[in-house]
Amino acid sequence: MKKNFFLVFTLFTAISFAQTKPKTPNQRVIQEKNAGALFETVNLFNSVVKSKVGELVPSEFKEYTIFSFDKSQLASFKSNAPTTINLSIPDQKSEMSLELVKARITTNDYQIIEMPSGKTIKPDDQLVHYTGIVKGEPNSVVAISFLNDEISGIISFGKESSNLVIGKLKNSSNQIIYRDNDISHLNNFACQALDNPEKESTQKQFSGNSLEKAAIKSPKIFFDIANDIVKDKGGAQGASNYIEALFNQVAVLYANDNISIRLSGIKVWTSTAPFSNDLNKYREYRNKNSFNGDLGHLVTYNYSGGLAWVNGLCGSYKYGVSGIHKSFKNVPTYSWSVLVVAHELGHNLGSPHTQDCKWNNNNTAIDGCVDTVGGCAKPGIPSGGGTIMSYCHVTSAGTNFNKGFGPQPKALIISTINSKGCIGNIQNPNCNWSKKPGNGTDIGAGSNKVYVVGTNKSIYRWNNSNWIRMSGVTAKRIDVAYGSPYIVTDKNEIYRNLSNTRWTKVPGKAFDIGGNHNTLVHIGNGNNIYSYAGGGKWNLLPGNGKGIRIDVANDGNPWIVGTNNHIYQYIGSTNKWSKKGDFKASDISISREGDVWALQLNSGIPHKYKGSGVWEKFNGILTNISVQDNGHLWGVNKNTNIYENTCVSTANIIEAPIVSALETDEVKIYPNPAKDILNIELNSQNDIFNLDISDINGKILQTHLIDTNPNTNTTKSLDVSELTTGIYFVKMKGEKKIITHKIFIE
């Protein structure tokens, strides 16, 4: 079930994950199926007779379906939304089956902040996002979000130039699915792509198709939501939910082209923002008021089209504005808003328009949906719809989301992202499991030892090639503590093994047991938690914690899977239990480095705790899990097969190549230790740095902007008086490098 700890105090360790590539929606579905995931059929909707709601639907619509939620089914679904589902959607002729995988679209440090109050808004735990495909259509693209009593989504097929839009009718509890080409006459979107004064022209940066097939880095996208949207959506929570759902649909278009983007933050303006809808004013404001993201984007109803600087990543022109649509009559127009945001972000990420004379290695245009820019000949209109960076939405061809960005803009965007030093690598949560010989029902791993409870309830020790039977006792649960295995028998008796042959009975009765280098705990009668006090005595931990599975962190405090299957951490200083998000689990294990792993209830999928209630999904399906000191995961599945995963590192993840300030003369940080004021002095740099101060858990506590001068030193004084005593990290992200320094606060 767990592991053995050794007391290790590491001030700073930095090892990067191997680079990984984002997966398309179809690849994610295939991956889940290969891992044995069950795509549970979910029926949430009832068809509605059109005549009852006809007055709510625009006369322009030729094909559409009205449906409503089955409220009892919806409540059951939201209480424990599965990781993989087969969702049935009513359509004109028959039901459409969608194969969907739950999507995590936000970063670990994602925050929603109400402005100008500065109040933090808790993300809505009822908001669920999925991406995937139409069953039997591997080239299709689907993004679906559930928002309270509303479904928001897009569906795009490979062979059709139009897209399906799903959303809630205004002033009605009913939902609608329709084809967006029925209202294509509304798409009068005009975009002005601005040249970036800080960059060379696109032609100098890129010539021809890139050999890079996928982005290995993942830009973080930050949104400011204008007050007009906030009012329309009923406040900060409704507006942020709406933009999250919109971003899920934008992100799936990028993912379908092997490009990963993540939502890193939202600021919701409950009054008129100080920058209005002017992009230059927005840039000026954001450069003075830092934000958590690589690109800043303003969304508003009160703007015709969009505006963005081309290739703005990592500089001071990393901004855009999108004028999204409120609705057409009573019908949501998500596909329009998705196109605008995806298009403007595409400019920031390096791509000009497809009608610009900057392509094909010969300064010609890709398509001729509108007049070309640059004097080259006008090509024809593409069959089957245009791509995201085109103007084909103003023609009968329309924009086909399934085509994505098209080969050349896609290659340029990937090349731009991968070339930027300030963008973090995509973390690799998916490694291969290696099947081991033998069978087991529970497993425990230590520093260099692994033990398993066999199907005959005997204990076996791994010798790196085979399992060696340990005679003397049988067991149902096992853990490794103090460097030795501890077991719980069918009679709930506790035994420990101090050698490979001799078992010694420990006083007490237990249902599960856990430990580290100097702490031993168990779950006893009434599911209460007990700590070993020595001399055969166990002390009941205060706080009324009740669990079904237990393990111990390196600080000596236990974590449990509670009787309600939620996960709780014991806070020894207050004798209270702290709930860790709404994630439900069946087993838990903690590594020597403090990484907490758990198996999701029902699915058995491993998840790693990222902090702030966020659990990151990894691949695999298990019934029991344990973490070795080297970071290797061990587990057994429902078929009693034994697996090891050697791809997972327990070291800290580094977002990009780091230049340590301790080893260069580029920066001076003083005083160190600091008490009230911390001074940052950068020596003759020509860059704009986003500065973050974070704690040892990676939580960002302060953000600042430093604009440097190549001809002189630049000094910025920071108020750190509110930081508690301890170790912190200062990270300065510029276009050319990232500088990290460890500091101490007295």
Secondary structure, 3 states (H helix, E strand, C coil): CCCCCCCCCCCCCCCCCCCCCCCCHHHHHHHHHHCCCCCEEECCEEECCHHHCHHHCCCCCCCEEEEEECHHHHHHHHHCCCCEEEEEECCCCCCEEEEEEECCCEEEEEEEEEECCCEEECCCCCCEEEEEEECCEEEEEEEEEEECCEEEEEEECCCCCCEEEEEECCCCCCEEEEEHHHHHHHCCCCEEEECCCCCCCHHHHCCCCCCCCCCCECCEEEEEECHHHHHHCCCHHHHHHHHHHHHHHHHHHHHCCCCCCEEEEEEEECCCCCCCCCHHHHHHHHHHCCCCCCEEEEEECCCCCEEEECCCCCCCCCEEEEECCCCECCECCHHHHHHHHHHHHHHHCCCCCCCECCECCCCECCCCCCCCECCCCCCCCCCCCECCCCCHHHCCCCECHHHCCCHHHHHHHHHHHHHCCCCCECCCCCCCEEEEEEECCEEEECCCCEEEECCCCEEEEECCCCEEEEEEEECCEEEEECCEEEEECCCCEEEEECCCCCEEEEEEECCEEEECCCCEEEECHHHEEEEEEECCEEEECCCCCEEEEEEECCCCCEEEEECCCEEEEEECCCCEEEEEEEEEEEEEEECCCCCEEEEECCCCCEEEEEECCEEEECCCCCCEEEECCCCCEEEECCCCEEEEECCCCCCCCCCCCCEEHHHCCCEEEECCCECCEEEEEECCCCCEEEEEEEECCCCEEEEEEEECCCCCCEEEEEECCCCCCEEEEEEEECCCCEEEEEEEEC
